[in-house]
Amino acid sequence: MGNPSSNAPHHRDLVFGPEADGAFRKGLACVRQALADWQLTAPHDDALLIAAELLSNAVKHAGGPTRLSIDHVAGHLRIAVTDPSPTPLHRAHRRPDEDGGRGIFLIDQLAAHWGTRPEEVGKTIWADLPVSAGETGSGRRSRCACWRRTASAT
């Protein structure tokens, strides 16, 4: 899918402040709102699970998220979370009886593609989900108050 830009049919950006209190809850609420506004029903549960895992990983392991971006373009939905930690993502091998540590495994199973990219400060982890032609919504931009459009590429 490449890096969708702000000329994508749909683009949302949520920037978290230095005190990212409630980032997980706010991020999921805005993903739900974007999916509803864009009338994307088929990837709804998978998109929410991926967003939850990416946000949770940023909170637990990387000092909290600094940005959440969602792009819907060319039959794909991209969810990306940026965090301040430069530490590369690694897959943990867990025994079946261990708690936690399966988020990246879930993302790997649900997403068509996923990856990481370094940023000036920290890294971004992104995941793409396919959206079929009949489930792409109205093509209008949403005006959810918790999001701000940006002109930067994601």
C-alpha positions, 0 to 999 in steps of 0.5 A, a space after each residue: 500500500 505504500 505510505 498514504 498521504 493526506 490526499 487519501 479518501 480518508 485520513 485521520 490523525 490523533 496526536 497525544 500530548 506528553 501526558 497520554 492519560 487515557 490514550 488507549 481509550 481515546 484511541 479506540 474511541 476514535 478508531 470506532 468513530 472513523 470506521 462508523 463515519 467511513 461506513 467500514 463494517 467488514 474490518 471493524 472487529 479486526 481493526 479494533 483489535 489491531 488498534 488495541 494491540 498497537 496502542 497497548 504495546 505503546 503504553 506497556 513497552 514504549 512510554 505511550 503513543 505519541 500519534 495514531 493515524 488511520 488511512 483508508 485508500 485503495 481498498 486498504 485500511 492502515 492503522 499506525 501507532 507512533 511511540 517515542 521508543 527507538 527500540 525495535 519491535 520483536 516477537 516474543 515466543 510464549 508458552 501456551 500457559 504464559 499470560 500476554 505477549 501475543 499481540 504481534 502474533 494477533 496482528 500478524 494473523 489479522 493484517 494483510 501486511 504490517 511493519 515498522 519504520 523509524 521516526 526522528 524520535 521513536 518508531 511507527 508500527 503499522 498494519 494494513 487490512 483489506 477492505 472490499 469494494 462494497 464496504 468502502 463507505 461514502 468517500 466523505 471526510 469525517 469531522 470527528 472532534 477528536 481528530 485533526 487532519 494533517 498534511 503530512 504523509 503517514 
